[in-house]
Amino acid sequence: MSGRLFDAHNHLQDERLGPDRETLIAASRAEAISAMVVNGSCEADWPSVFELSRRFPEVIPSFGYHPWYVRERTPKWQHRLNEFLDQAPSALGEIGLDRWIKHPDIAAQEDVFVTQLRMAAHREIPVSIHCLQAWGRLHDLLNNNPRPACGFVLHSFGGPEEMAPALAKLGAYFSLPGYFAHERKARQRDTFRKVPLDRLLIETDAPDQNLPPDRVRHPLPNGPDGKPMNHPANLRSVYEFASELLDIPLQELINLIEQNFLRLFGRFVRTP
């Protein structure tokens, strides 16, 4: 099969992947991965994301405050975020809402989320959104605040199937991870069968959300927590899973995802 592959969401900067990014990128190039959106999660990792974008043309930098880390933000976080967004063509994220984590600070999450959403709208750049157990509130905040007209990514979309049309109307793209190939993720697979095809994206979320073992083309050692880590070059395996799930020929899916990805992130894509 020919064609370029595009990863809508990963964390190539994650320290668990070790110091050798050249080997990871070489394997990704061998799989025809043309671009990957690398998402920063807090002030501490934004410099690493920026440096990766300088070293590797495949890397589309994205800077944002993840809801897990909002308590760590400094008084100058907004200024620092704008500085990084000014340094290179970049998206914004990963941002979001998360009521699943232990003792979430919902007020802080919402304040930081809306601030960043408004930044993205002002700059007219795509934003990558994380959401767990807060889909109704997410919809309300998206509906009632400025948001980028170009659209936004719902990374690893796990919301209710019935919300997909309303979110698509607001500009959502829905990103499918390989993790949903696990048998226990039947509900999420059913939801993705109903997602509008012109809003479908594919992601690895590397080093997290690994595929079932029989689908892993590029294994990595387990992380410090003992859990399997996901190689960014496993993206082709996620495409293959999506092709089976949606009953779309792989080549047709590759072409479709390229169109969707370029519609949202095309201005950032560079030639390796």
N, C-alpha and C positions, 0 to 999 in steps of 0.2 A: 504494500500500500504506500502511496506517495502522499505528500502534503505536510504542511507544518503543524506542529502541535503547540498548544498554548495553555499554560497553567494559570488559572485565575487567582490562586491563593496559595502561598506557602510561606515558610519562615526560614529561608536559607541562612539567615544570620544566627540561628539558634546555636548556642554553645554546645549542645548535645551532639551536634554533627561533627565536632572536632575542628582542628585547624586547617584541614586540607580541602579547601573549596574547589581547587583546580580539578581534582579527580571527579568530584560530584558534577561539575559543569561539563567536563569531557564526556561523561556518561550520558548526560542530558543532551548534549549535541549529537551524540551517536544515535539517539532516539528521535532526532529531528525536532527537538523542542526549541522553538524560535524565541519565545518570550515567557517570562514568569513574573507575576506580581509578587514581590517580596514585601511582606507586611511587618512593619515595626509595631511594637506593642506598648512602649513606654519610652521615656526620655533616655533610659540607660542603653537601649539598643538602637535608637535612631542613627547614631554615628556608624554603627556596623552596617546597617542597611545602605546608608549613603556610600560607604566605601565599596561595598559589593557592586553597586550600580556604576561606580567609576571603573572597576576592574573588569566587569563582564557586561557586554552590551545586551545580553539576554535579560538582564535584571531590570525590571521596572520598579523603582522604589515607591514605597507607600508608607507614610508616616502617620501614626495615630496613637491614641491612648485607649488600650483595651480595658473593658470594664473590670477585669480582675485586678488591675493595677492602679485604679484611680486614687486610692488612698496614698500612693507613693508620689503623686504629682507635687512639683515644687510651685512656689508662687509665680515663677516665671515660665510655667509650662506652655502657655499660649504663645508667648514671645518666641520660645525655643522652637515650637512646632512651626510657626510661620517662617523662622529662619531656615529650617530644613526644607520646607516647601518652596522657598525662594532659591535654594541652591541648585536645584535640578528639576527638570520636568518630572512631576511625580503625582501619584494619586494620594488619597487620604484614607487612612485606616491601618490597623483594624480598630474599629470603634464598636460600641454597641451597648446592649442591656443584658444582664445575667442575674436571674433570681435563683439559679440552681446552686451557685456557690454558697459556701457557708457564711452566714452573717453578711449578706450583701448590703452595701450602703446605697440604697435605691436613689435617694435624693442626689447624692454625688454623681452616681452613674448617669442619671438623666441630665444633670447640668452639664457634665463633660460631653455627653453625647450630643446635646443640642448645640453647644458651642462649636463642636467640630463639624456637625452637619451644616451649620451656617457658614463656616469657613469654606467648606467644599462648594456650597452654593455660590458664595461670593467669587471664588476662584474659577467656578465652572469646571470642576474636576471630579472624576468618579470617586466614590467612597465605598469601602468594603466594610460590611456590617456583620457583627456576631450577635446572635440572639438565642437565649435559652430561657424558656418558661416566662416569656414576657411579650408574646406576639401581639396581643391586643394593644398593649401600651406602646409598643414600637410603631404599630400602624398609626395610632393617634398622634404620636410625636412627628412622624414623617408627614402626615396629612396636614398638620397644623403649623409647620415650620418651613422656612425656605429649604429647598433641597436642590442638588445639581440637576439641571435640565437634561444633562447627558445620561443620567441614570446612576444606579448604585447596585452593588453586588450583595446579595444575601448569601454569605459564605456558609457552605454546608447546610443549606436550607432544611430545617426540620420542623417547620411550622405546620399548622393544620392545612389540609388540602383545600378546604373551602376558602382560605385566606389568600391563596395564590393569585386569583384574578384581581382582587382589590390591590394587592401589593404590586402586581404588574402594571396596573393602571397608574400607580404613583411613580413608576420608572424602574421597578425591580428587575434584575437579572438573578437567576437561581443557579447556584454553583453546586455541582454534584461531586462528592468525594468518593474515593474508592472504599472507604470504610463502610459505606452503605451496602456493599456487596456481602457483608456478613449476614447470615440468616436471620439474626435477631432484629435486623433493621427493615423488616417487611413493610411497616407502615410508611417509612420514608421512601422506600422504593415505589410504593403505590402512588405516593404524592408526586414523585418525579415523572411518572407516566402521564400526569395531567398538566405538567408545566408547559407553557407556550414554547414551542421549539425555537422561536426567534429570540427567546430570552434565556436559553440554556447555555451554561458554561461548565467547564470541567476543572477540577482542582486536585492537588495532592494533599495540601495542608502539611507537607513535610516539615519537620520530622514526625508529625503526629498522624493519626487516622490511617494506619496501615491497612492494606488490603488483606483478605484472607490469605493464609500462607501459600495456597496453591496458585494464587494469582501474582505473587511477588516475583517480578523479573529481576529486580536489583535489591538483594537483601543487604541489611546492615546489622551490625551487632546490636544487642539490646542496649537501651539507655541506662542511665544510673538507677532508675527506678525498676529496672528489670523488665520493662515493657518493650516490645519490638518497635524499632524506629523505621520511619518511612523515608525511602530515598526519593529525591525529586524526579529521578529518571523513571520511576514507576508510573509516570503519567500515561504512557501508552497503554498500560494495563487498565487504567481507569477508563480510557477511551473504549477499550474492548468490552469492559463491563457495561458501560453506557450503551454501546451498540446492541448488546444482548438484551439489556433491560428495556430499551425503547423499540426494539425490533427495527433498527435502522442499519443498513449496510455500513460497515466501518468507514469506507471511503466517503460516503455521503455524510456521515457524521463529522468526519474530519473537516470537510468543506464547510459544513454548517457552523461548527464551533469557530472556525477561523473568521467567518463573516460576523458572527456575534461578538467575538473578542475584539476584532478590529473596530467595530462600531463603537465600542465603549472605551477601549484602551489604545486604539490605533495610533493616536498622536504620539504615544510614548515608545512605540516599537522601533527598535534599531536593528540593523543588520549585523550579526556577529562577524 
